[in-house]
Amino acid sequence: MTINLDDLLRSNQLRHRELETQGIYFLGEITDEAAENFGRAILLMAEQRAAANATDTDITIYINSGGGSVGAGLAIIEMIYRVRHLFGVRVNTVVTGYAYSMGAVIMQAGDKRSMGTFSTLMLHSPQWTLSGNDERIFSDYAGLANHYKRIISDLFAQRTCNQDAAWWEDYIYSGRDHYLTADECLALCLVDDIYDLEVAPGHHPSTAPLTPPQQQQQGIMPPGKEKAGSDNEGSQPPQG
């Protein structure tokens, strides 16, 4: 049987459009291209709801992401806040599997934040790959890093309970990878709802805190290391 690639591409595009019509978007690796595609899609979904007087129909973003670019992630968050302000739509975030680093940050932008019993979050400080003169690295880029740190810490303080921005800054930027189960996320108010996944009657997944070795045994792997920078002067966006 001959496979027509054009037909497959058209079919895939139609499925994407149908999902967007229903207000559903899937977010994976966070790149500049992903942020651009997301911005177009969520703007179109919000405009369609406003035109049909259906702004009470929620938009849902499903996140299964190991993270990515901090700048791209903040662009995604800004688009969520933008369409909420312009069109009055609700945008919910749902973690299906894992949301690590910048994926966990984007999750906090949802009106309602949900995750499955099997899902995990990971928080840590971004990784930078820099080259250039001392003034650029220790002044300009340091200022940008502190700016990102304040933004992210403030976001977590606004969306969670009991802890202020200073606490979240110390926690996220401690130099560790903080892996969190669904129950731990609920205790820290990082999530509003946990949807239960029952494997078999009477059997439930363990909700004990996970350490990195336990995660590897359970098939939950941290995101891969970022590529090293080039020998040319310049920088790569921070990865989170």
C-alpha positions in Angstrom: 0.0 0.0 0.0 1.4 3.4 -1.0 1.3 6.0 1.7 0.5 9.5 0.6 2.5 11.9 2.8 0.4 14.9 1.7 -2.8 13.2 2.9 -1.1 12.3 6.2 0.0 15.9 6.8 -3.5 17.3 5.9 -5.1 14.7 8.3 -2.7 15.7 11.1 -3.4 19.4 10.5 -7.2 18.8 10.6 -6.8 16.9 13.9 -4.8 19.8 15.4 -7.5 22.3 14.2 -10.2 20.2 15.7 -8.4 20.0 19.1 -7.9 23.8 19.0 -11.6 24.3 18.2 -12.4 22.3 21.3 -9.9 24.4 23.3 -7.2 21.8 23.8 -3.5 22.3 23.3 -0.6 19.9 24.0 2.7 21.4 25.2 6.0 19.5 25.1 9.5 20.8 24.7 9.6 24.6 25.3 11.4 26.3 22.4 11.0 29.6 20.6 9.1 27.8 17.8 6.8 26.1 20.4 6.1 29.5 22.0 5.3 31.0 18.6 2.9 28.2 17.7 1.3 28.3 21.1 0.8 32.0 20.9 -1.0 31.8 17.6 -3.2 28.8 18.7 -4.3 30.2 22.0 -5.1 33.6 20.5 -7.2 32.0 17.8 -9.0 29.8 20.4 -9.7 32.9 22.6 -10.9 35.0 19.7 -13.3 32.2 18.5 -14.8 32.0 22.0 -15.3 35.7 22.2 -16.9 35.9 18.8 -19.3 33.1 19.7 -20.1 34.6 23.2 -18.6 31.3 24.6 -15.9 32.7 26.9 -17.3 30.5 29.6 -15.8 27.5 27.7 -12.4 26.8 29.1 -9.1 26.4 27.2 -7.1 23.5 28.5 -3.3 23.1 28.1 -1.9 19.6 28.6 1.7 19.7 29.7 4.2 16.8 29.3 7.5 18.6 29.2 11.1 18.3 30.4 11.5 22.1 30.2 13.4 24.3 27.7 14.1 27.9 27.1 13.3 30.4 29.9 12.5 33.2 27.5 10.2 31.0 25.4 8.4 29.8 28.6 7.8 33.3 29.8 6.4 34.2 26.4 3.9 31.3 26.7 2.9 32.6 30.2 2.5 36.1 28.9 0.2 34.9 26.1 -1.9 33.0 28.7 -2.3 36.2 30.8 -2.9 38.3 27.6 -5.8 36.3 26.3 -7.3 36.1 29.8 -7.2 39.8 30.0 -8.4 40.6 26.5 -11.1 38.0 26.1 -12.0 36.9 29.7 -11.4 33.2 29.0 -10.3 30.7 31.6 -7.1 28.8 30.8 -6.5 25.7 32.7 -3.2 23.7 32.9 -3.0 19.9 33.3 0.2 17.9 33.8 0.1 14.5 32.2 3.3 12.6 33.1 5.8 15.3 34.1 6.4 19.0 34.1 10.1 19.7 34.8 11.8 23.1 35.1 10.1 25.6 32.8 7.2 23.2 32.3 6.5 23.4 36.0 6.6 27.2 35.9 4.1 27.4 32.9 1.8 25.2 34.9 1.4 27.9 37.5 -0.2 30.2 34.9 -3.4 28.2 34.8 -6.6 29.2 36.4 -7.1 25.7 37.5 -3.9 23.5 37.9 -4.3 19.8 37.8 -2.0 16.8 37.6 -2.4 13.0 37.7 -1.5 10.7 40.5 1.5 9.4 38.5 2.7 12.9 37.5 5.7 14.6 38.9 7.1 18.2 38.9 10.7 19.3 39.1 12.0 22.7 40.1 15.5 24.0 39.8 17.5 27.0 38.8 18.1 27.6 35.0 21.3 26.6 33.3 23.3 29.2 31.3 25.8 28.7 28.6 27.8 31.9 28.1 30.9 33.1 26.4 32.3 36.6 26.0 34.1 39.3 28.0 33.8 39.8 31.8 31.6 42.9 31.6 28.9 41.1 29.6 29.0 37.9 31.7 29.3 39.4 35.1 27.2 42.5 34.6 24.7 42.3 31.8 23.8 38.6 32.0 23.9 38.6 35.8 21.3 41.4 35.8 19.1 39.3 33.4 19.5 36.2 35.6 18.4 38.2 38.6 15.4 39.6 36.7 14.3 36.1 35.7 14.8 35.0 39.3 12.5 37.7 40.7 9.8 37.0 38.1 9.6 33.3 38.7 9.8 33.6 42.5 7.0 36.2 42.5 4.8 34.0 40.3 5.2 31.0 42.7 4.5 33.2 45.7 1.3 34.5 44.1 0.0 31.1 43.1 0.8 29.1 46.2 0.1 29.2 49.9 2.0 30.2 53.0 5.4 30.9 51.3 6.6 34.3 50.1 8.8 35.1 47.1 12.0 35.0 49.2 11.2 31.5 50.3 10.5 30.3 46.7 13.7 32.0 45.5 15.7 30.1 48.1 13.9 26.8 47.3 14.1 27.0 43.5 17.6 28.4 43.3 19.2 26.2 45.9 21.3 24.4 43.3 19.3 21.2 43.7 16.8 19.4 41.5 13.6 19.3 43.5 11.4 16.3 42.4 7.9 16.4 43.7 5.0 13.9 43.7 1.4 14.9 43.2 0.7 14.9 46.9 3.8 17.0 47.7 2.7 19.5 45.0 -0.8 19.7 46.6 0.8 20.3 50.1 2.8 23.2 48.6 -0.3 24.5 46.7 1.5 24.0 43.4 -1.6 22.2 42.2 -5.3 22.7 42.8 -6.5 19.2 41.9 -5.2 15.6 41.6 -7.1 13.3 39.2 -6.9 9.7 40.4 -5.6 7.0 38.1 -6.5 3.6 39.5 -4.5 0.8 37.9 -6.6 -2.0 39.3 -9.3 -2.3 42.0 -7.7 -1.8 45.4 -4.3 -0.8 44.0 -2.9 2.7 44.1 0.5 4.1 43.1 2.9 5.0 45.8 2.8 8.7 46.8 6.0 8.6 48.8 8.6 11.3 48.0 10.8 10.4 45.1 14.6 10.7 44.9 16.4 10.8 41.6 17.6 7.1 41.8 14.0 6.0 42.6 12.7 8.0 39.6 15.2 6.3 37.3 14.0 2.9 38.5 10.4 3.9 37.9 11.2 5.2 34.4 10.9 8.9 35.3 14.1 10.5 33.9 15.2 14.1 34.4 15.6 16.2 31.2 18.8 15.8 29.3 21.7 18.1 29.6 21.7 21.1 27.4 24.2 21.3 24.5 27.5 23.0 25.2 28.0 26.5 23.8 30.0 27.2 20.7 33.5 28.7 20.7 32.1 31.9 19.2 31.5 34.9 21.4 27.9 35.2 22.5 25.4 33.3 24.6 22.5 30.8 24.5 19.2 31.5 26.2 19.0 30.1 29.7 17.4 26.7 29.8 14.9 25.8 32.5 
